[in-house]
Amino acid sequence: MKSTSCKLAFLLSTLTSLTACNGNQSTDTAQRTMSNNAQQSAFPWDFTGVSDLSELTLTGSDTRIIDDHGEQKLAIDLHGKSNNTAGFSFTPTSPWDWSKEGQFAFAIDIENPDASSVHLYVSVKDTSGQSHNRSFVVPAHSSDSYFMPLKDPDLAIETGIRSNPNNWKSEYTPMIWRYGDKQLDLSQVASIAFDVRGVAQDKHLVVDNPRLIKPKQLDKNYLVGLVDKFGQNAKLTFTNKVTNTEQLRTFNANEQANFTHKVPQGRSKFNGWIAGPKLAATGYFRTEKYQGKWSLVDPQGYLFFSNGIANVRMSNTSTITGFDFDEKYINQRKAGDFTPEDSIGLNRAPKAAWPSRHVTSELRANMFTWLPNYQEPLAEHFGYRREVHSGAVKKGETYSFYRANLARKYASDDPDIFMQKWRDTTVDRMLDWGFTSFGNWIDPSFYQLNRMPYFANGWIIGDYKTVSSGNDYWSPLPDPFDPVFQERALVTATKIASEVQNNPWCVGVFIDNEKSWGQEGSLAGHYGIVINTLKVDAADSPTKQQFVSYLQKKYREINGLNTAWRSDISSWDEASNGITLTDYNDEVIADLSAMLSLYAEQYFAVVHDALQQTMPNYLYMGARFADWGMTDEIRHAAAKYADVMSYNYYKEAITDKVWTFLVDLDKPSIIGEFHNGAMDSGLLNPGLIHAASQADRGKKYQEYVNSVIDNPYFVGAHWFQYIDSPLTGRAYDGENYNVGFVNVTDTPYQPLVDAAKEVNSTIYSRRFSDVSAK
């Protein structure tokens, strides 16, 4: 059975009513699916060979029934190598009604016969279009039961953590909450879909016994006492868990004794390929297409590939504590501020505010087994967030356990001492681990150390007008035709220039990050910036004025526009006041595309000019596109002005089928962010890409980076991030991922480090295998 997107016969009986099927399972099947920790609600799928095979949908997959010791199971071959997405979904002829099931979860048995783990995405949808999205990993050579609660008290709680602790006392493995709607219409469940995305190899699974289960027991204190005094999970045991400060200091002494403090052999001063060809040296980093492959070139003229770690800073190490102060004591954001809230350091509440400290979230406050008194030295690691992106509270006190552990580790409460030791240790690690540079978002205190190439960064924020793509995940987009935006761009570039100080160790500059430019796949998503801007009054929108001007120049008379668009707009004044598009013929789409390009080119031209005016020696590295937030028009606009194109891509590898546009653009490109994580770290969420263990993290790391090295258009890859997210979520948005090379106690994950060292030792010989060394 083979399909790219097809309906396949599925082994099930009538699915219109779950309760009508209760008791229909055979006794042996019911016993097989029971757990000591969960009571089963019967489910109609049992793979017994029922002739109705109509309700399994496959995408890029094959399936077959296998006999396992007299038990029939569904074997699925996921052709991820030739399809960006490959999966299977259970799709009933009539929606399932699970509204009367009470508290329950969906569960399924999955076996993985292969030597590589499988990261599965799962999405449950109702008929109104709401989707409940999770993900999980099936380890190599494993068999397990996985579950996701669909009706559960936890789904109604906002904790400020991306994925909460498991409240079910069950032997089953929970699927990790990802995004979407936690509360579905359970009377109208339309489908449950599983898939792999962005993988370089085909995957093979055996699935059996999809069912609904009920909890026998819930942990009522699953959110209480989570965090110990070191910021670790107080309820779990895991490798390298710290129980006393002496452990930190002993590890540090051993690590310091083994540092070489030197650039790896075969590297230039700036970590370029000293054994390779010597090209023109400009004293700064530049790009060149050498023998068919784009490359960075270091200041001395050596080929350079940027492999490094991003986000080496304290800004995202703080978590919300559940306490706050009288607002009158808190210094509010100033009009000229150019640093986003999540990029600011501790931003401590002033001493005058301390007596007003009070609990604003019992839920958050009860997560901690320890927080220092404000009179103690370790209280120096308290901070404050004046606003958050999402969470249990809108603002409040924070604490950085990572920073506190640095003070413990280096036996000093003086930040001038322990932060300098942290910086020195971090650079020594980067050199010993074989990295060639840092990635984005490196604390500016590293800029003048002159030991490791780095990338500077900035955000253009200010009181300029904005436009909307209809998504605006992080924030609305700037209106680049607003003179205030142009002023703020120059202010930002000037600030970055003052931090870099014309230092040749700076490779280039990233400006902004993961903006919601639009998403290919639907007209509304693709052209949202234009569609939404056409609705507004031109008097309030410089970009709208430009769009109307474009249309007037092209069509001259309003009748010409109406003829092309098949519209009935009465006048150019009406168009200026605001119009809503409902029909999209070819002429409309062509104009939407042209206006989107007009908008994007203005943005990138403004940023390019600001950097050219203030930092002419440095590469403009672009805006770090997310794969969910870019279109062809946006990419082409950026390519006209950026020296290097940048993309944040959270998948398992770079695959040709996704990146065909690189050939058309023919620009040096860089991966700004990627990562993976596992659940054996004590954290509650592995990250956007799931590995089965710390060793598996290393394996997936190598697969990803090698796929970048092997692509002739990429000049580097930056892992996000250096330090694990806080256990209870970073203060700004609750990310609680095991994505660090080091954990909250600043202890490296050695399997990941060893994997990176192996890759880094062969970067240049692999990248330029067909180039003669000197």
QUIQUIUR-V823395 format. One record per run of one state. SS is the DSSP state (hx for helix, st for strand, lp for the rest). FROM is the first residue (numbers start at 1). TO is the last residue. Records with the same first field share a line. If there is no record, write none. Layout:
SS->FROM-TO, FROM-TO
This chain:
lp->1-1, 9-17, 22-26, 34-34, 36-37, 42-55, 69-70, 79-84, 91-95, 97-103, 113-117, 127-130, 139-141, 152-152, 157-167, 169-172, 175-175, 181-188, 198-202, 216-217, 219-226, 228-232, 234-244, 259-266, 268-272, 274-277, 279-285, 291-292, 298-301, 305-305, 311-311, 313-318, 321-322, 325-326, 330-340, 344-350, 357-357, 360-361, 366-367, 369-376, 386-395, 400-400, 410-414, 433-436, 439-441, 443-443, 447-452, 459-465, 468-476, 479-482, 501-505, 512-522, 527-527, 535-537, 541-541, 556-557, 566-571, 578-585, 615-618, 621-624, 627-631, 642-644, 649-660, 666-668, 674-676, 678-684, 686-689, 691-693, 710-713, 721-722, 724-736, 738-741, 743-747, 749-749, 761-762, 768-774
st->2-8, 35-35, 38-41, 56-68, 71-78, 85-90, 96-96, 104-112, 118-126, 131-138, 142-151, 168-168, 173-174, 176-180, 189-197, 203-215, 218-218, 227-227, 233-233, 267-267, 273-273, 278-278, 286-290, 293-297, 302-304, 306-310, 312-312, 319-320, 323-324, 358-359, 368-368, 382-385, 396-399, 437-438, 442-442, 453-458, 466-467, 477-478, 506-511, 619-620, 625-626, 645-648, 669-673, 677-677, 685-685, 690-690, 714-720, 723-723, 737-737, 742-742, 748-748
hx->18-21, 27-33, 153-156, 245-258, 327-329, 341-343, 351-356, 362-365, 377-381, 401-409, 415-432, 444-446, 483-500, 523-526, 528-534, 538-540, 542-555, 558-565, 572-577, 586-614, 632-641, 661-665, 694-709, 750-760, 763-767
